[in-house]
């Protein structure tokens, strides 16, 4: 069974920590009963990563996918969380795990920003310009998963930079 553990930084503010619990409940409902969804805070609040990972395993997960619930690929999401997850995973040698990238640049996030701002999108980035890099200098790396140029170039063997 697959487990999903969402991990944020953690806060001294209770409402901020409670919001992650709500998100975990939403993800659990969307994923259905065949996926174990839990949440954890990197620091400052409970449950911590050890408790969250353990709860996934105790819930039946034999594979745990950890999602750093953070916007950018900073030190916490690229180094601290993977290290902390690796440490706790040693206690469960029969459980596989992976840590995903943070949110980064993604069309769904852009849609949410526009929705919250009360602006109707006039452009569908998935349907149009499917090979577009959103970095003005077309690095093919800063946009992360939203960079269609690197996917397109991998297929065609070309470079847009």
DSSP file (Angstrom, degrees, kcal/mol; ACC not computed):
  #  RESIDUE AA STRUCTURE BP1 BP2  ACC     N-H-->O    O-->H-N    N-H-->O    O-->H-N    TCO  KAPPA ALPHA  PHI   PSI    X-CA   Y-CA   Z-CA
    1    1 A X              0   0    0      0, 0.0    61,-2.9     0, 0.0    62,-1.5   0.000 360.0 360.0 360.0 142.2    0.0    0.0    0.0
    2    2 A X  E     -ab  35  63A   0     32,-0.7    34,-2.5    59,-0.2     2,-0.4  -0.666 360.0-161.2 -88.5 141.2    1.2    3.5   -0.8
    3    3 A X  E     -ab  36  64A   0     60,-3.2    62,-3.3    -2,-0.3     2,-0.5  -0.940   4.1-156.9-118.2 145.7    1.5    6.2    1.9
    4    4 A X  E     -ab  37  65A   0     32,-3.3    34,-2.8    -2,-0.4     2,-0.6  -0.989   7.5-171.3-121.9 124.3    1.8    9.9    1.3
    5    5 A X  E     -ab  38  66A   0     60,-2.7    62,-2.8    -2,-0.5     2,-0.5  -0.960   6.9-159.3-116.9 114.9    3.3   12.0    4.0
    6    6 A X  E     -ab  39  67A   0     32,-2.3    34,-2.2    -2,-0.6     2,-0.5  -0.816  12.1-167.5 -95.2 134.1    3.0   15.8    3.5
    7    7 A X  E     +ab  40  68A   0     60,-2.6    62,-2.8    -2,-0.5    34,-0.2  -0.975   9.6 177.7-127.9 122.7    5.6   17.8    5.5
    8    8 A X  E     -a   41   0A   0     32,-1.8    34,-2.9    -2,-0.5    35,-0.2  -0.536  44.5-100.1-107.9-176.5    5.7   21.5    6.2
    9    9 A X        -     0   0    0     60,-0.3    34,-2.3    32,-0.2    36,-0.2   0.909  57.5-126.7 -69.5 -41.9    8.1   23.5    8.2
   10   10 A X        -     0   0    0     32,-0.2     2,-0.3    31,-0.2    34,-0.1  -0.085  21.9-138.1 100.0 152.1    6.0   23.8   11.3
   11   11 A X        -     0   0    0      2,-0.1     6,-0.1    -2,-0.1    -3,-0.0  -0.946  23.2-129.4-143.0 158.8    5.0   26.9   13.1
   12   12 A X  S    S+     0   0    0     -2,-0.3     2,-0.6    33,-0.1    -1,-0.1   0.612  92.8  88.5 -79.8 -13.3    4.5   28.3   16.6
   13   13 A X  S >> S-     0   0    0      1,-0.2     4,-1.5     2,-0.0     3,-0.7  -0.782  71.9-151.3 -90.7 117.3    1.1   29.4   15.4
   14   14 A X  H 3> S+     0   0    0     -2,-0.6     4,-2.8     1,-0.2     5,-0.2   0.868  92.9  57.9 -56.1 -42.4   -1.5   26.6   16.0
   15   15 A X  H 3> S+     0   0    0      1,-0.2     4,-1.5     2,-0.2    -1,-0.2   0.860 103.9  52.8 -61.1 -35.6   -3.7   27.6   13.1
   16   16 A X  H <> S+     0   0    0     -3,-0.7     4,-0.8     1,-0.2    -1,-0.2   0.910 112.5  44.4 -65.5 -41.5   -0.8   27.2   10.7
   17   17 A X  H >X S+     0   0    0     -4,-1.5     4,-1.0     1,-0.2     3,-0.5   0.876 109.8  55.5 -70.3 -37.9   -0.2   23.7   11.9
   18   18 A X  H 3X S+     0   0    0     -4,-2.8     4,-1.8     1,-0.2    -1,-0.2   0.827  98.0  64.3 -64.3 -30.9   -3.9   22.8   11.9
   19   19 A X  H 3X S+     0   0    0     -4,-1.5     4,-2.2     1,-0.2    -1,-0.2   0.861  97.6  54.8 -62.4 -35.4   -4.1   23.8    8.2
   20   20 A X  H <X S+     0   0    0     -4,-0.8     4,-2.5    -3,-0.5    -1,-0.2   0.876 104.8  53.7 -66.4 -35.9   -1.7   21.0    7.3
   21   21 A X  H  X S+     0   0    0     -4,-1.0     4,-2.1     2,-0.2    -1,-0.2   0.909 108.4  50.0 -62.8 -41.3   -4.0   18.5    9.1
   22   22 A X  H  X S+     0   0    0     -4,-1.8     4,-2.2     2,-0.2    -2,-0.2   0.910 110.1  50.2 -62.3 -41.9   -6.9   19.8    7.0
   23   23 A X  H  X S+     0   0    0     -4,-2.2     4,-2.8     1,-0.2     5,-0.2   0.907 108.6  52.0 -64.5 -41.3   -4.9   19.4    3.8
   24   24 A X  H  X S+     0   0    0     -4,-2.5     4,-2.7     1,-0.2    -1,-0.2   0.904 109.4  50.3 -60.9 -40.7   -4.0   15.8    4.8
   25   25 A X  H  X S+     0   0    0     -4,-2.1     4,-2.2     2,-0.2    -2,-0.2   0.897 111.1  48.8 -64.3 -40.0   -7.7   15.1    5.3
   26   26 A X  H  X S+     0   0    0     -4,-2.2     4,-2.4     2,-0.2    -2,-0.2   0.936 112.8  47.0 -63.6 -47.3   -8.5   16.6    1.9
   27   27 A X  H  X S+     0   0    0     -4,-2.8     4,-2.8     1,-0.2     5,-0.2   0.910 111.1  52.5 -61.9 -42.2   -5.7   14.5    0.2
   28   28 A X  H  X S+     0   0    0     -4,-2.7     4,-2.1    -5,-0.2    -1,-0.2   0.924 110.3  47.8 -59.4 -44.7   -6.9   11.4    2.0
   29   29 A X  H  < S+     0   0    0     -4,-2.2    -1,-0.2     1,-0.2    -2,-0.2   0.909 114.7  45.7 -63.2 -42.2  -10.5   11.9    0.8
   30   30 A X  H  < S+     0   0    0     -4,-2.4    -2,-0.2     1,-0.2    -1,-0.2   0.868 115.3  46.8 -69.1 -36.4   -9.3   12.5   -2.8
   31   31 A X  H  < S-     0   0    0     -4,-2.8     3,-0.3    -5,-0.2    -2,-0.2   0.793 103.9-142.3 -77.6 -29.1   -6.9    9.5   -2.8
   32   32 A X    ><  -     0   0    0     -4,-2.1     3,-1.2    -5,-0.2    -1,-0.2  -0.235  35.3 -54.7  89.5 177.5   -9.4    7.1   -1.3
   33   33 A X  T 3  S+     0   0    0      1,-0.3    -1,-0.2    -4,-0.1    -4,-0.1   0.583 121.8  71.1 -74.0 -10.3   -9.0    4.3    1.2
   34   34 A X  T 3  S+     0   0    0     -3,-0.3   -32,-0.7     2,-0.0     2,-0.4   0.368  94.1  63.5 -88.7   7.8   -6.2    2.4   -0.6
   35   35 A X  E <  S-a    2   0A   0     -3,-1.2     2,-0.6    -7,-0.2   -32,-0.2  -0.992  76.1-139.3-129.2 137.5   -3.7    5.2    0.2
   36   36 A X  E     -a    3   0A   0    -34,-2.5   -32,-3.3    -2,-0.4     2,-0.5  -0.872  22.4-169.9 -96.5 119.8   -2.5    6.1    3.6
   37   37 A X  E     +a    4   0A   0     -2,-0.6     2,-0.3   -34,-0.2   -32,-0.2  -0.946  13.8 159.2-115.2 128.2   -2.2    9.9    4.0
   38   38 A X  E     -a    5   0A   0    -34,-2.8   -32,-2.3    -2,-0.5     2,-0.3  -0.854  23.4-141.6-135.7 172.1   -0.5   11.5    7.0
   39   39 A X  E     +a    6   0A   0     -2,-0.3     2,-0.3   -34,-0.2   -32,-0.2  -0.932  15.8 177.2-135.3 159.5    1.1   14.8    7.8
   40   40 A X  E     -a    7   0A   0    -34,-2.2   -32,-1.8    -2,-0.3     2,-0.4  -0.984  23.7-128.0-156.5 159.9    4.1   16.0    9.8
   41   41 A X  E     -ac   8  48A   0      6,-2.9     8,-0.5    -2,-0.3   -32,-0.2  -0.930  14.3-140.0-113.3 137.9    6.0   19.1   10.7
   42   42 A X  S    S-     0   0    0    -34,-2.9     2,-0.3    -2,-0.4     7,-0.2   0.887  80.6 -23.2 -63.2 -39.2    9.8   19.4   10.2
   43   43 A X  S    S+     0   0    0    -34,-2.3    -1,-0.2   -35,-0.2   -35,-0.0  -0.953 114.7  45.8-158.7 173.6   10.1   21.3   13.5
   44   44 A X  S    S+     0   0    0     -2,-0.3     2,-0.3   -34,-0.1   -34,-0.1   0.193 105.7  44.7  73.9 -13.9    8.3   23.4   16.0
   45   45 A X  S    S-     0   0    0    -36,-0.2     2,-0.3     2,-0.1    -4,-0.3  -0.982  83.5 -73.6-154.5 161.9    5.2   21.2   16.2
   46   46 A X  S    S+     0   0    0     -2,-0.3     2,-0.1    -6,-0.1    -6,-0.1  -0.805  94.1  50.8-105.5 150.8    3.9   17.7   16.4
   47   47 A X  S    S-     0   0    0     -2,-0.3    -6,-2.9    -6,-0.1    -2,-0.1   0.482  77.8-163.6 -77.2 146.7    3.6   15.3   14.8
   48   48 A X  B  >  -c   41   0A   0     -8,-0.2     4,-2.7    -2,-0.1     5,-0.2  -0.276  38.2 -89.4 -86.8-179.1    7.2   15.4   13.6
   49   49 A X  H  > S+     0   0    0     -8,-0.5     4,-2.8     1,-0.2     5,-0.3   0.869 126.5  54.5 -63.0 -38.0    8.6   13.5   10.7
   50   50 A X  H  > S+     0   0    0      1,-0.2     4,-2.4     2,-0.2    -1,-0.2   0.952 112.9  42.7 -59.6 -49.0    9.4   10.4   12.8
   51   51 A X  H  > S+     0   0    0      2,-0.2     4,-2.3     1,-0.2    -2,-0.2   0.895 115.6  49.3 -66.1 -40.1    5.8   10.2   14.0
   52   52 A X  H  X S+     0   0    0     -4,-2.7     4,-1.8     2,-0.2    -2,-0.2   0.932 113.8  44.2 -65.6 -46.4    4.3   10.9   10.6
   53   53 A X  H  X S+     0   0    0     -4,-2.8     4,-2.1     1,-0.2    -2,-0.2   0.930 114.4  50.2 -63.5 -45.8    6.4    8.3    8.8
   54   54 A X  H  X S+     0   0    0     -4,-2.4     4,-3.0    -5,-0.3    -1,-0.2   0.888 108.0  53.7 -59.5 -40.4    5.8    5.8   11.5
   55   55 A X  H  X S+     0   0    0     -4,-2.3     4,-1.6     2,-0.2    -1,-0.2   0.871 106.2  52.8 -64.3 -37.1    2.0    6.5   11.3
   56   56 A X  H  <>S+     0   0    0     -4,-1.8     5,-2.3     2,-0.2    -1,-0.2   0.946 112.6  44.3 -60.5 -47.7    2.1    5.8    7.5
   57   57 A X  H ><5S+     0   0    0     -4,-2.1     3,-1.8     1,-0.2    -2,-0.2   0.921 112.3  51.0 -64.8 -44.6    3.8    2.4    8.1
   58   58 A X  H 3<5S+     0   0    0     -4,-3.0    -1,-0.2     1,-0.3    -2,-0.2   0.789 105.0  59.2 -64.2 -25.4    1.5    1.6   11.0
   59   59 A X  T 3<5S-     0   0    0     -4,-1.6    -1,-0.3    -5,-0.2    -2,-0.2   0.485 131.7 -91.9 -80.3  -3.1   -1.4    2.4    8.7
   60   60 A X  T < 5S+     0   0    0     -3,-1.8     2,-0.3     1,-0.3    -3,-0.2   0.454  73.3 150.7 111.2   2.6   -0.2   -0.3    6.2
   61   61 A X      < +     0   0    0     -5,-2.3    -1,-0.3    -6,-0.2   -59,-0.2  -0.501  20.9 175.6 -73.0 131.4    2.1    1.6    3.9
   62   62 A X  S    S+     0   0    0    -61,-2.9    34,-2.2     1,-0.3     2,-0.4   0.437  79.7  40.5-106.1  -7.4    4.9   -0.4    2.4
   63   63 A X  E    S-bd   2  96A   0    -62,-1.5   -60,-3.2    32,-0.2     2,-0.5  -0.987  72.9-162.8-139.0 128.7    6.0    2.6    0.3
   64   64 A X  E     -bd   3  97A   0     32,-2.7    34,-1.8    -2,-0.4     2,-0.6  -0.961   2.7-164.4-119.5 121.2    6.0    6.2    1.6
   65   65 A X  E     -bd   4  98A   0    -62,-3.3   -60,-2.7    -2,-0.5     2,-0.5  -0.915  13.0-154.8-102.1 120.0    6.1    9.2   -0.7
   66   66 A X  E     -bd   5  99A   0     32,-3.3    34,-2.9    -2,-0.6     2,-0.6  -0.847   6.1-164.8-101.6 126.3    7.1   12.3    1.2
   67   67 A X  E     -bd   6 100A   0    -62,-2.8   -60,-2.6    -2,-0.5     2,-0.8  -0.935  17.1-139.0-112.5 112.2    5.9   15.6   -0.2
   68   68 A X  E     -b    7   0A   0     -2,-0.6     2,-2.7    32,-0.5    35,-0.4  -0.599  15.8-145.2 -68.4 109.3    7.6   18.8    1.2
   69   69 A X        +     0   0    0    -62,-2.8     2,-0.3    -2,-0.8   -60,-0.3  -0.423  60.6 114.1 -78.6  68.5    4.6   21.1    1.5
   70   70 A X        -     0   0    0     -2,-2.7    33,-2.6   -62,-0.1    34,-0.3  -0.956  68.3-129.8-140.2 152.9    6.7   24.1    0.6
   71   71 A X  S    S+     0   0    0     -2,-0.3    33,-3.3    31,-0.2     2,-0.2   0.928  83.6  35.7 -73.4 -45.6    6.8   26.4   -2.4
   72   72 A X  S    S-     0   0    0     31,-0.2     2,-2.1    30,-0.1     5,-0.3  -0.702  83.6-106.7-116.4 159.7   10.4   26.5   -3.4
   73   73 A X        +     0   0    0     -2,-0.2     2,-0.0    29,-0.1    -2,-0.0  -0.419  64.6 150.1 -81.6  65.7   13.3   24.0   -3.6
   74   74 A X     >  -     0   0    0     -2,-2.1     4,-2.2     1,-0.0     5,-0.3  -0.118  64.7 -78.2 -86.0-171.9   15.1   25.5   -0.6
   75   75 A X  H  >>S+     0   0    0      1,-0.2     4,-2.2     2,-0.2     5,-2.1   0.872 126.8  53.1 -58.6 -41.7   17.4   23.9    1.9
   76   76 A X  I  4>S+     0   0    0      3,-0.2     5,-3.2     1,-0.2     6,-0.3   0.937 115.3  38.6 -62.9 -45.5   14.6   22.3    3.9
   77   77 A X  I  45S+     0   0    0     -5,-0.3    -1,-0.2     1,-0.2    -2,-0.2   0.778 125.2  36.9 -79.0 -24.9   12.9   20.6    1.0
   78   78 A X  I  <5S+     0   0    0     -4,-2.2    -2,-0.2     3,-0.1    -1,-0.2   0.672 136.6   5.9 -99.9 -18.3   16.1   19.5   -0.8
   79   79 A X  I  X5S+     0   0    0     -4,-2.2     4,-2.2    -5,-0.3    -3,-0.2   0.671 123.3  46.9-128.7 -58.3   18.3   18.6    2.1
   80   80 A X  I  ><S+     0   0    0     -5,-2.1     4,-2.7     2,-0.2     5,-0.2   0.943 114.7  43.5 -63.2 -51.6   16.8   18.7    5.6
   81   81 A X  H  ><S+     0   0    0     -5,-3.2     4,-2.9    -6,-0.2     5,-0.3   0.939 114.5  49.3 -64.2 -47.2   13.6   16.8    4.9
   82   82 A X  H  > S+     0   0    0     -6,-0.3     4,-2.5     1,-0.2    -1,-0.2   0.909 113.5  48.1 -58.1 -38.8   15.2   14.1    2.7
   83   83 A X  H  X S+     0   0    0     -4,-2.2     4,-2.1     2,-0.2    -2,-0.2   0.934 113.2  46.7 -64.9 -45.2   17.9   13.6    5.4
   84   84 A X  H  X S+     0   0    0     -4,-2.7     4,-2.0     2,-0.2    -2,-0.2   0.893 114.0  47.8 -65.4 -40.0   15.3   13.4    8.2
   85   85 A X  H  X S+     0   0    0     -4,-2.9     4,-2.6    -5,-0.2    -1,-0.2   0.918 110.0  52.8 -66.4 -43.1   13.2   10.9    6.2
   86   86 A X  H  X S+     0   0    0     -4,-2.5     4,-0.9    -5,-0.3    -2,-0.2   0.886 108.1  52.2 -58.6 -39.3   16.2    8.8    5.4
   87   87 A X  H >< S+     0   0    0     -4,-2.1     3,-0.6     1,-0.2     4,-0.3   0.936 113.6  41.0 -63.8 -47.0   17.1    8.6    9.1
   88   88 A X  H >< S+     0   0    0     -4,-2.0     3,-1.8     1,-0.2     4,-0.2   0.853 106.8  63.6 -71.9 -32.4   13.6    7.4   10.2
   89   89 A X  H >< S+     0   0    0     -4,-2.6     3,-2.0     1,-0.3     6,-0.3   0.761  86.8  72.8 -63.5 -23.6   13.3    5.1    7.2
   90   90 A X  T << S+     0   0    0     -4,-0.9     3,-0.4    -3,-0.6    -1,-0.3   0.778  89.7  60.8 -60.5 -24.6   16.3    3.1    8.5
   91   91 A X  T <  S+     0   0    0     -3,-1.8    -1,-0.3    -4,-0.3     2,-0.3   0.589 106.5  47.8 -76.4 -10.1   13.9    1.8   11.2
   92   92 A X    X   +     0   0    0     -3,-2.0     3,-2.1    -4,-0.2    -1,-0.2  -0.638  63.8 170.7-131.7  73.4   11.7    0.3    8.5
   93   93 A X  T 3  S+     0   0    0     -3,-0.4    -1,-0.1     1,-0.3    -2,-0.1   0.690  78.3  55.5 -63.2 -18.9   14.0   -1.7    6.1
   94   94 A X  T 3  S+     0   0    0      2,-0.1     2,-0.5   -31,-0.0    -1,-0.3   0.375  93.0  86.1 -93.5   5.1   11.1   -3.3    4.3
   95   95 A X    <   -     0   0    0     -3,-2.1   -32,-0.2    -6,-0.3     2,-0.2  -0.915  66.6-150.7-108.9 127.1    9.5    0.1    3.5
   96   96 A X  E     -d   63   0A   0    -34,-2.2   -32,-2.7    -2,-0.5     2,-0.3  -0.606  19.8-177.4 -89.2 157.4   10.6    2.0    0.4
   97   97 A X  E     -d   64   0A   0    -34,-0.2     2,-0.3    -2,-0.2   -32,-0.2  -0.986  15.9-173.6-151.7 159.6   10.4    5.8    0.3
   98   98 A X  E     -d   65   0A   0    -34,-1.8   -32,-3.3    -2,-0.3     2,-0.5  -0.980  18.3-139.5-149.9 151.9   11.0    8.8   -1.9
   99   99 A X  E     -d   66   0A   0     -2,-0.3   -32,-0.2   -34,-0.2     2,-0.1  -0.974  22.6-148.2-115.1 123.8   10.9   12.5   -1.3
  100  100 A X  E     -d   67   0A   0    -34,-2.9   -32,-0.5    -2,-0.5     2,-0.0  -0.330  27.2 -91.6 -81.8 166.7    9.3   14.6   -4.1
  101  101 A X        -     0   0    0      1,-0.1    -1,-0.1   -34,-0.1   -33,-0.1  -0.357  48.2 -99.7 -67.7 161.3   10.3   18.1   -5.1
  102  102 A X        -     0   0    0    -35,-0.1   -31,-0.2   -33,-0.1   -33,-0.1  -0.098  51.8 -80.6 -67.9 179.5    8.5   21.0   -3.4
  103  103 A X  S    S+     0   0    0    -33,-2.6   -32,-0.2   -35,-0.4   -31,-0.2   0.924  70.1 161.8 -52.7 -52.3    5.6   22.7   -5.3
  104  104 A X        -     0   0    0    -33,-3.3     2,-0.5   -34,-0.3    -1,-0.1  -0.293  58.0 -17.7  63.8-151.4    7.9   24.9   -7.5
  105  105 A X  S    S+     0   0    0     38,-0.4    41,-0.7    37,-0.2     2,-0.3  -0.786  78.9 156.9 -90.1 124.8    6.4   26.4  -10.6
  106  106 A X    >>  -     0   0    0     -2,-0.5     4,-1.9     1,-0.1     3,-0.6  -0.990  48.8-128.1-152.2 142.2    3.2   24.7  -11.7
  107  107 A X  H 3> S+     0   0    0     -2,-0.3     4,-2.5     1,-0.2     5,-0.2   0.858 109.2  57.8 -57.4 -38.2    0.1   25.6  -13.7
  108  108 A X  H 3> S+     0   0    0      1,-0.2     4,-1.9     2,-0.2    -1,-0.2   0.864 105.9  49.8 -64.0 -35.2   -2.3   24.6  -11.0
  109  109 A X  H <> S+     0   0    0     -3,-0.6     4,-2.4     2,-0.2    -1,-0.2   0.901 109.5  51.1 -68.6 -40.0   -0.6   27.0   -8.6
  110  110 A X  H  X S+     0   0    0     -4,-1.9     4,-2.3     1,-0.2    -2,-0.2   0.913 109.2  51.5 -62.0 -41.8   -0.9   29.8  -11.1
  111  111 A X  H  X S+     0   0    0     -4,-2.5     4,-2.6     1,-0.2    -1,-0.2   0.909 109.5  50.0 -60.4 -42.0   -4.6   29.0  -11.5
  112  112 A X  H  X S+     0   0    0     -4,-1.9     4,-2.8     2,-0.2     5,-0.2   0.904 108.5  51.9 -65.2 -41.9   -5.0   29.2   -7.8
  113  113 A X  H  X S+     0   0    0     -4,-2.4     4,-1.8     1,-0.2    -1,-0.2   0.936 112.6  45.9 -59.0 -46.4   -3.3   32.6   -7.6
  114  114 A X  H  X>S+     0   0    0     -4,-2.3     5,-3.0     2,-0.2     4,-0.6   0.908 111.7  51.8 -64.7 -41.2   -5.5   34.0  -10.3
  115  115 A X  H ><5S+     0   0    0     -4,-2.6     3,-1.1     1,-0.2    -2,-0.2   0.939 111.1  46.9 -58.4 -48.4   -8.6   32.5   -8.6
  116  116 A X  H 3<5S+     0   0    0     -4,-2.8    -1,-0.2     1,-0.3    -2,-0.2   0.811 113.0  50.2 -64.5 -29.6   -7.7   34.1   -5.3
  117  117 A X  H 3<5S-     0   0    0     -4,-1.8    -1,-0.3    -5,-0.2    -2,-0.2   0.508 114.7-117.5 -85.8  -5.1   -7.1   37.4   -7.0
  118  118 A X  T <<5 +     0   0    0     -3,-1.1     2,-0.5    -4,-0.6    -3,-0.2   0.827  68.2 138.2  73.4  31.6  -10.4   37.2   -8.8
  119  119 A X      < -     0   0    0     -5,-3.0     2,-0.5    -6,-0.1    -1,-0.3  -0.940  49.7-137.1-114.9 129.6   -8.8   37.1  -12.3
  120  120 A X        -     0   0    0     -2,-0.5     2,-0.0    -3,-0.1    -9,-0.0  -0.720  27.6-118.7 -82.5 124.9  -10.1   34.8  -15.0
  121  121 A X        -     0   0    0     -2,-0.5     3,-0.1     1,-0.1    -1,-0.1  -0.367  25.5-173.5 -62.5 140.8   -7.3   33.0  -16.9
  122  122 A X        +     0   0    0      1,-0.1     2,-0.4    -2,-0.0    -1,-0.1   0.363  68.4  56.7-111.6   0.4   -7.2   33.8  -20.6
  123  123 A X        -     0   0    0      5,-0.0     2,-0.7     4,-0.0    -1,-0.1  -0.998  64.3-152.1-138.2 132.8   -4.4   31.4  -21.5
  124  124 A X     >  -     0   0    0     -2,-0.4     4,-2.3     1,-0.1     3,-0.1  -0.894   9.6-165.9-104.3 103.5   -4.2   27.6  -20.9
  125  125 A X  T  4 S+     0   0    0     -2,-0.7     7,-0.2     1,-0.2    -1,-0.1   0.686  85.8  51.4 -67.3 -17.1   -0.5   26.8  -20.6
  126  126 A X  T  4 S+     0   0    0      1,-0.1    -1,-0.2    -3,-0.1     4,-0.1   0.880 114.1  40.6 -84.2 -40.5   -1.0   23.1  -21.0
  127  127 A X  T  4 S+     0   0    0     -3,-0.1     2,-0.3     2,-0.1     3,-0.3   0.840 119.5  44.1 -77.3 -33.0   -3.1   23.3  -24.2
  128  128 A X  S  < S+     0   0    0     -4,-2.3     4,-0.2     1,-0.2    -5,-0.0  -0.788 117.4  10.2-113.7 155.5   -1.0   26.0  -25.9
  129  129 A X  S >  S+     0   0    0     -2,-0.3     3,-1.8     1,-0.2    -1,-0.2   0.899  70.1 179.0  46.5  51.5    2.8   26.5  -26.1
  130  130 A X  T 3  S+     0   0    0      1,-0.3    -1,-0.2    -3,-0.3    22,-0.1   0.605  74.3  51.2 -61.9 -12.9    3.3   23.0  -24.8
  131  131 A X  T 3  S+     0   0    0     20,-0.1     2,-0.3    21,-0.1    -1,-0.3   0.046  82.9 132.4-111.6  26.8    7.1   23.3  -25.1
  132  132 A X    <   -     0   0    0     -3,-1.8    16,-1.7    -7,-0.2    17,-0.5  -0.582  45.8-151.5 -85.3 136.2    7.4   26.6  -23.2
  133  133 A X        -     0   0    0     -2,-0.3     5,-0.1    15,-0.2    14,-0.1  -0.918   8.6-150.9 -98.7 131.3    9.9   27.3  -20.5
  134  134 A X  S    S+     0   0    0     -2,-0.5     2,-0.5     3,-0.1    -1,-0.1   0.541  70.7  97.8 -84.6  -6.8    8.5   29.9  -18.0
  135  135 A X  S >  S-     0   0    0      1,-0.1     3,-2.7     2,-0.0    -2,-0.1  -0.725  77.7-136.5 -77.3 123.6   12.0   31.2  -17.1
  136  136 A X  T 3  S+     0   0    0     -2,-0.5    -1,-0.1     1,-0.3    -3,-0.0   0.769 107.3  46.4 -55.0 -25.0   12.6   34.3  -19.3
  137  137 A X  T 3  S-     0   0    0     -3,-0.0    -1,-0.3     0, 0.0    -3,-0.1   0.344 109.8-127.2 -98.7   6.1   16.1   33.0  -20.0
  138  138 A X    <   +     0   0    0     -3,-2.7    -2,-0.1    -5,-0.1    22,-0.1   0.919  44.5 165.8  49.8  56.9   14.9   29.5  -20.7
  139  139 A X        -     0   0    0      1,-0.1    -1,-0.1    21,-0.0    22,-0.1   0.720  36.8-142.5 -69.8 -20.6   17.2   27.8  -18.3
  140  140 A X  S    S+     0   0    0     -5,-0.1    -1,-0.1     1,-0.1     7,-0.1   0.679  88.6  63.0  60.5  19.3   15.1   24.6  -18.6
  141  141 A X  S >  S+     0   0    0      9,-0.0     3,-1.2     2,-0.0    -1,-0.1   0.565  81.1  66.3-136.3 -34.8   15.7   24.1  -14.9
  142  142 A X  T 3  S+     0   0    0      1,-0.3   -37,-0.2     2,-0.1    -9,-0.0   0.821  98.5  56.3 -65.0 -30.9   14.2   26.9  -12.8
  143  143 A X  T >  S-     0   0    0      1,-0.2     3,-1.6   -39,-0.1   -38,-0.4   0.599  87.6-167.2 -79.0 -10.5   10.6   26.0  -13.7
  144  144 A X  G X   -     0   0    0     -3,-1.2     3,-1.7     1,-0.3    -1,-0.2  -0.345  67.2  -2.4  61.7-134.5   11.0   22.5  -12.5
  145  145 A X  G 3  S+     0   0    0      1,-0.3    -1,-0.3   -42,-0.2   -39,-0.1   0.711 130.5  63.7 -64.8 -21.0    8.1   20.2  -13.5
  146  146 A X  G <  S+     0   0    0     -3,-1.6     2,-1.0   -41,-0.7    -1,-0.3   0.578  75.1 103.8 -80.8  -8.5    6.3   23.0  -15.2
  147  147 A X    <>  +     0   0    0     -3,-1.7     4,-0.7     1,-0.2   -14,-0.2  -0.634  43.8 176.9 -77.7 104.9    9.1   23.4  -17.8
  148  148 A X  H  >  +     0   0    0    -16,-1.7     4,-2.8    -2,-1.0     5,-0.2   0.688  69.6  73.6 -80.2 -18.6    7.7   21.9  -20.9
  149  149 A X  H  > S+     0   0    0    -17,-0.5     4,-3.2     1,-0.2     5,-0.2   0.920  96.1  47.1 -63.7 -43.8   10.8   22.8  -22.9
  150  150 A X  H  > S+     0   0    0      2,-0.2     4,-1.8     1,-0.2    -1,-0.2   0.875 113.9  48.0 -68.9 -34.2   13.0   20.2  -21.2
  151  151 A X  H  X S+     0   0    0     -4,-0.7     4,-1.3     2,-0.2    -2,-0.2   0.934 115.6  44.9 -66.7 -45.3   10.4   17.5  -21.7
  152  152 A X  H  X S+     0   0    0     -4,-2.8     4,-2.6     1,-0.2     5,-0.3   0.914 113.7  49.4 -63.8 -44.1    9.9   18.6  -25.4
  153  153 A X  H  X S+     0   0    0     -4,-3.2     4,-2.9     1,-0.2     5,-0.3   0.833 105.6  57.0 -67.3 -32.4   13.7   18.8  -26.0
  154  154 A X  H  < S+     0   0    0     -4,-1.8    -1,-0.2    -5,-0.2    -2,-0.2   0.858 112.2  43.0 -65.8 -33.3   14.3   15.4  -24.5
  155  155 A X  H  < S+     0   0    0     -4,-1.3    -2,-0.2    -3,-0.2    -1,-0.2   0.907 125.4  32.1 -76.4 -43.8   11.9   13.9  -27.0
  156  156 A X  H  < S-     0   0    0     -4,-2.6    -2,-0.2    -5,-0.1    -3,-0.2   0.681  98.8-129.0 -90.3 -17.8   13.1   15.9  -30.0
  157  157 A X     <  +     0   0    0     -4,-2.9     2,-0.2     1,-0.3    -3,-0.2   0.608  67.1 122.8  79.6  11.5   16.8   16.1  -29.0
  158  158 A X        -     0   0    0     -5,-0.3     2,-0.4    -6,-0.2    -1,-0.3  -0.535  52.3-139.9-101.8 171.3   16.8   19.9  -29.5
  159  159 A X        -     0   0    0     -2,-0.2    -9,-0.0    -3,-0.1   -10,-0.0  -0.994   9.5-167.3-131.8 138.8   17.7   22.8  -27.2
  160  160 A X              0   0    0     -2,-0.4    -1,-0.1     1,-0.2   -20,-0.0   0.541 360.0 360.0 -98.8 -10.0   15.9   26.1  -26.9
  161  161 A X              0   0    0    -22,-0.1    -1,-0.2   -21,-0.0   -22,-0.0   0.485 360.0 360.0 -74.4 360.0   18.5   27.9  -24.9
